[in-house]
Amino acid sequence: MSLTVEVFVRKADGELRILDVPDDVFHSGGFESWRTTVWGSEYVRSLGARFLPGLAEQDLYVEAGDVPEFRREVAVLRSRLDEVAHGTQRPRTVEEHRHPIETRLGIIEESCRKALEIGGGVLIW
């Protein structure tokens, strides 16, 4: 199984509405195991991440007001991509691990961009 990255809006009654994603759009946030081995890892936590490590415990709902801060967190991880790949690699080599992390961070960044455009949030589950 893999984590899925979605953009959502809250209806007036507080109900969550997940936006449709075209079938040809890849929106994976990584493997289910990444909840603890990458996003929730001690290394990612040591970089000051506070949103993504929450995936180790539960699905991540980033409400609209928190999306800018979440986007900054993702940008920090992307700027330190080689370090993240090295700090979370198992059992792959750093080179094999780097590309999937980079791809998933790009997907999350794109979801943040869309969420900011519409005043929505980001869900990773």
C-alpha positions as a Python dict, from the first residue, in 0.01 Angstrom:
ca = {
    (1, 'M'): (0, 0, 0),
    (2, 'S'): (102, 358, -39),
    (3, 'L'): (21, 690, 116),
    (4, 'T'): (-205, 914, -90),
    (5, 'V'): (-175, 1292, -111),
    (6, 'E'): (-503, 1478, -156),
    (7, 'V'): (-625, 1837, -154),
    (8, 'F'): (-943, 1908, 40),
    (9, 'V'): (-1177, 2189, 126),
    (10, 'R'): (-1403, 2221, 425),
    (11, 'K'): (-1770, 2280, 359),
    (12, 'A'): (-1960, 2540, 562),
    (13, 'D'): (-2074, 2264, 800),
    (14, 'G'): (-1711, 2154, 856),
    (15, 'E'): (-1741, 1841, 645),
    (16, 'L'): (-1432, 1755, 445),
    (17, 'R'): (-1458, 1736, 65),
    (18, 'I'): (-1161, 1576, -112),
    (19, 'L'): (-1102, 1713, -460),
    (20, 'D'): (-1097, 1476, -753),
    (21, 'V'): (-760, 1386, -900),
    (22, 'P'): (-742, 1283, -1267),
    (23, 'D'): (-671, 913, -1312),
    (24, 'D'): (-342, 983, -1489),
    (25, 'V'): (-201, 1195, -1204),
    (26, 'F'): (36, 1017, -967),
    (27, 'H'): (-41, 1132, -612),
    (28, 'S'): (155, 897, -390),
    (29, 'G'): (316, 1026, -74),
    (30, 'G'): (536, 720, -47),
    (31, 'F'): (500, 368, 77),
    (32, 'E'): (293, 299, 387),
    (33, 'S'): (616, 208, 566),
    (34, 'W'): (741, 565, 506),
    (35, 'R'): (511, 680, 786),
    (36, 'T'): (791, 575, 1022),
    (37, 'T'): (1097, 506, 806),
    (38, 'V'): (1104, 839, 618),
    (39, 'W'): (848, 1103, 719),
    (40, 'G'): (837, 997, 1083),
    (41, 'S'): (1206, 913, 1109),
    (42, 'E'): (1430, 1062, 1374),
    (43, 'Y'): (1635, 1220, 1096),
    (44, 'V'): (1341, 1410, 947),
    (45, 'R'): (1239, 1514, 1298),
    (46, 'S'): (1594, 1640, 1361),
    (47, 'L'): (1553, 1881, 1069),
    (48, 'G'): (1268, 2047, 1256),
    (49, 'A'): (982, 1886, 1064),
    (50, 'R'): (662, 1888, 1265),
    (51, 'F'): (387, 1799, 1017),
    (52, 'L'): (521, 1498, 828),
    (53, 'P'): (642, 1313, 1139),
    (54, 'G'): (277, 1304, 1252),
    (55, 'L'): (221, 1037, 987),
    (56, 'A'): (395, 792, 1219),
    (57, 'E'): (88, 809, 1442),
    (58, 'Q'): (-205, 895, 1216),
    (59, 'D'): (-319, 1038, 884),
    (60, 'L'): (-207, 1395, 828),
    (61, 'Y'): (-467, 1670, 786),
    (62, 'V'): (-302, 2005, 716),
    (63, 'E'): (-575, 2265, 746),
    (64, 'A'): (-581, 2563, 509),
    (65, 'G'): (-425, 2802, 759),
    (66, 'D'): (-128, 2569, 813),
    (67, 'V'): (-51, 2500, 446),
    (68, 'P'): (208, 2782, 411),
    (69, 'E'): (406, 2647, 708),
    (70, 'F'): (371, 2291, 578),
    (71, 'R'): (496, 2403, 238),
    (72, 'R'): (803, 2556, 405),
    (73, 'E'): (868, 2228, 587),
    (74, 'V'): (856, 2038, 259),
    (75, 'A'): (1090, 2295, 99),
    (76, 'V'): (1343, 2244, 380),
    (77, 'L'): (1337, 1868, 324),
    (78, 'R'): (1376, 1917, -50),
    (79, 'S'): (1671, 2153, 4),
    (80, 'R'): (1838, 1881, 211),
    (81, 'L'): (1731, 1593, -10),
    (82, 'D'): (2067, 1414, -17),
    (83, 'E'): (2084, 1427, 361),
    (84, 'V'): (1726, 1301, 397),
    (85, 'A'): (1797, 1014, 159),
    (86, 'H'): (2114, 927, 348),
    (87, 'G'): (1950, 960, 690),
    (88, 'T'): (1653, 739, 600),
    (89, 'Q'): (1797, 486, 355),
    (90, 'R'): (1719, 123, 426),
    (91, 'P'): (1784, -112, 255),
    (92, 'R'): (1842, 87, -63),
    (93, 'T'): (2146, 287, -154),
    (94, 'V'): (2124, 664, -114),
    (95, 'E'): (2100, 704, -492),
    (96, 'E'): (1811, 457, -517),
    (97, 'H'): (1633, 619, -224),
    (98, 'R'): (1680, 983, -327),
    (99, 'H'): (1465, 980, -641),
    (100, 'P'): (1146, 840, -480),
    (101, 'I'): (1175, 1090, -195),
    (102, 'E'): (1226, 1375, -441),
    (103, 'T'): (925, 1261, -644),
    (104, 'R'): (700, 1243, -335),
    (105, 'L'): (815, 1582, -208),
    (106, 'G'): (728, 1726, -551),
    (107, 'I'): (380, 1575, -530),
    (108, 'I'): (330, 1720, -182),
    (109, 'E'): (455, 2062, -297),
    (110, 'E'): (217, 2060, -592),
    (111, 'S'): (-70, 1969, -360),
    (112, 'C'): (26, 2260, -132),
    (113, 'R'): (26, 2494, -432),
    (114, 'K'): (-323, 2378, -532),
    (115, 'A'): (-447, 2403, -175),
    (116, 'L'): (-318, 2759, -144),
    (117, 'E'): (-491, 2857, -470),
    (118, 'I'): (-831, 2743, -347),
    (119, 'G'): (-800, 2803, 26),
    (120, 'G'): (-795, 2431, 98),
    (121, 'G'): (-588, 2187, 297),
    (122, 'V'): (-368, 1887, 228),
    (123, 'L'): (-442, 1533, 341),
    (124, 'I'): (-188, 1252, 340),
    (125, 'W'): (-334, 914, 429),
}
